[in-house]
Structures are given as C-alpha cells and as structure tokens.
C-alpha cells in the first residue's frame, strides 16, 4: 500500500480514537496487537487470506479481542482487516503511534524485554529514559524472548542496548 494510504488510515484511526476519548488506551492496544500480529504467522495468514471472506476475518478479530480490549480498538482493527488492509496493519499502527506521540509532545520509545514489566518497572524505565534522553517519551514495551534479559530501548534514532545478549557478545569479543 502506498505511504499516502497508510498515513490516511493512520490519521483516520487516530481521529476516531481521539474523538471517542480513548486515544491512550486504543493506541496501546493497537500497538500490542500489531506486534502480536507480526509475531504470529497463523494469525497473520488468517487475517490476510483473500480466500477467507472479510466477515469471517472480522469475526476472528472480534473473537480474539472481544471483552479483552476496548471496543474502539476491536472495531478499528476489524475495519482495517475487513477493508483488506491486514498486511499493512503494523505500518498503519506504527504511523498512528508516531502521530499520537507528536500530538502529546513526546518521543516514541520502544523497549524490548524478555519478560513483561510490572507497572512499577514500567514507570521506572520511563523515568530512566526521560533522564537519559532529556525528552518526554511515549513508551511502548514489547516482550521479545530473544533479548534473554535486560532491555533494548529505541528512542527516536538512539538505541540503548542493555541486554544480556549484548553483554555476552561484548565479553566474547574481549576474550
């Protein structure tokens, strides 16, 4: 899909979530869904298979998210999938998150960890990134088992790699 269409969808989803007053919640849920979608081949195939009728693909989304996500989130994902734009969902969501970050006067920050963070760990990590970068951040955490331990943070063009994997690689190169 062209960048203009991706931006158009992102702008539309953003405006709907903002008008509903659920932008923060919807933005976070869309981001988590997009990362899960990217990491699950079976889900991605089911939601992008043109042989499956759009109504059935939308029903899959509603079964997955119904009651677990804000109804606006479920409806927005269902709309994108029903329109046949499932392949572009991660790009659309990423564009929406960047737009939301800009509106909030924050820098988008993605952190990859091996395990889910508690609310306290999330707050402390956010504070540490603000201190390290000097910028307010819109923090999104992705659980990535390949990190092994520690965190890998990307804030704008800056990468802060505090992962166990990187430390092991550094030790190997020193030896």
C-alpha positions in Angstrom: 0.0 0.0 0.0 1.3 3.5 -0.7 2.5 5.7 2.1 -0.4 8.0 1.5 -2.9 5.3 2.1 -1.1 4.1 5.2 -1.0 7.7 6.5 -4.7 8.1 5.6 -5.7 5.0 7.6 -3.5 6.0 10.5 -4.9 9.5 10.5 -8.5 8.1 10.4 -7.9 5.7 13.2 -6.2 8.4 15.2 -9.1 10.8 14.8 -11.7 8.2 15.7 -9.8 7.2 18.9 -9.3 10.8 19.9 -13.0 11.7 19.2 -14.0 8.7 21.4 -11.7 10.0 24.2 -9.8 6.7 24.3 -6.6 7.6 22.4 -4.2 6.4 25.0 -5.9 3.1 25.6 -6.6 2.4 21.9 -3.0 3.4 20.9 -1.5 1.0 23.4 -3.9 -1.9 22.5 -3.3 -1.3 18.7 0.4 -1.4 19.3 0.3 -4.6 21.3 -2.0 -6.2 18.7 0.3 -5.2 15.8 3.3 -6.7 17.5 1.4 -9.9 18.2 0.2 -10.0 14.6 3.8 -9.6 13.3 5.0 -12.4 15.5 2.2 -15.0 14.8 2.3 -16.5 11.3 -1.0 -18.3 11.7 -2.8 -15.2 12.8 -1.3 -13.1 10.0 -2.2 -15.7 7.4 -5.8 -16.0 8.7 -6.3 -12.2 8.7 -4.8 -11.6 5.2 -6.1 -14.6 3.3 -8.2 -13.3 0.5 -10.0 -16.7 0.3 -11.5 -16.1 3.7 -14.5 -13.8 3.4 -14.0 -10.4 5.1 -16.8 -11.0 7.6 -15.1 -14.2 8.8 -11.7 -12.4 9.2 -13.5 -9.7 11.2 -15.2 -12.4 13.3 -11.7 -13.8 14.1 -10.6 -10.3 15.3 -13.8 -10.0 17.4 -13.3 -13.4 18.9 -9.7 -12.6 19.8 -10.3 -9.2 21.3 -13.9 -9.2 22.4 -14.0 -8.3 26.1 -10.2 -8.1 26.3 -9.7 -4.8 24.5 -11.6 -1.5 24.3 -14.5 -1.8 21.8 -13.0 1.0 19.8 -9.8 -1.0 19.4 -11.7 -4.1 18.3 -13.8 -2.1 15.8 -10.8 -0.3 14.3 -8.8 -3.5 13.8 -11.9 -5.2 12.4 -12.4 -2.3 10.0 -8.8 -2.4 8.7 -9.0 -6.2 8.3 -12.4 -6.1 6.6 -11.1 -3.5 4.1 -8.4 -6.0 3.1 -5.6 -3.9 4.6 -4.4 -6.5 7.1 -0.9 -6.8 5.5 -0.4 -3.1 6.3 -1.8 -3.1 9.8 1.6 -2.9 11.6 2.6 0.1 9.4 -0.7 1.8 9.9 -0.5 1.3 13.7 3.2 2.5 13.8 2.1 5.6 12.0 -0.7 6.2 14.4 1.6 5.8 17.4 4.1 8.3 16.0 1.2 10.7 15.3 -0.1 10.3 18.9 3.5 10.9 20.2 3.8 14.1 18.2 0.4 15.4 19.5 1.5 14.6 23.1 4.9 16.3 22.5 6.7 13.1 23.2 9.3 11.0 21.5 8.2 7.5 20.6 10.2 4.9 22.6 10.1 1.2 22.0 11.6 -1.1 24.7 12.1 -4.8 24.1 12.4 -7.0 27.2 12.4 -10.8 27.8 9.5 -10.7 30.2 6.5 -8.4 30.8 7.2 -5.4 33.0 5.2 -4.6 36.2 3.6 -1.2 36.4 6.4 -0.1 38.8 9.1 -1.3 36.4 7.4 0.5 33.5 7.3 3.8 35.5 11.0 3.5 36.5 12.1 2.6 33.0 10.1 5.5 31.6 11.8 7.9 34.1 15.2 6.5 33.3 14.6 7.0 29.5 13.5 10.6 30.1 16.6 11.2 32.2 18.9 9.5 29.6 17.5 11.3 26.6 16.2 14.6 28.0 12.9 14.0 26.2 9.5 13.1 27.3 8.7 9.6 25.9 5.7 7.7 24.7 6.9 4.3 26.0 5.8 1.0 24.3 7.1 -2.2 25.7 7.4 -5.4 23.5 8.1 -8.8 25.1 10.8 -10.3 23.0 12.3 -13.6 24.3 15.4 -13.2 22.0 16.5 -10.4 24.4 17.3 -13.1 27.0 17.4 -10.5 29.8 17.8 -6.7 30.3 16.3 -4.3 27.8 16.9 -2.8 24.4 15.4 0.7 24.1 15.0 2.7 20.9 14.1 6.4 21.4 14.0 8.1 18.0 17.3 7.3 16.4 19.0 6.4 19.7 19.4 2.8 20.7 20.3 1.9 24.3 21.2 -1.8 24.5 21.4 -3.1 28.0 20.6 -6.7 27.0 22.3 -9.8 28.4 22.8 -10.9 24.8 24.9 -7.8 24.0 26.9 -8.1 27.2 27.7 -11.7 26.4 28.8 -10.7 22.9 31.0 -7.9 24.4 32.6 -10.4 26.7 33.3 -12.8 23.9 35.0 -10.1 21.8 37.2 -9.2 24.8 38.3 -12.8 25.3 
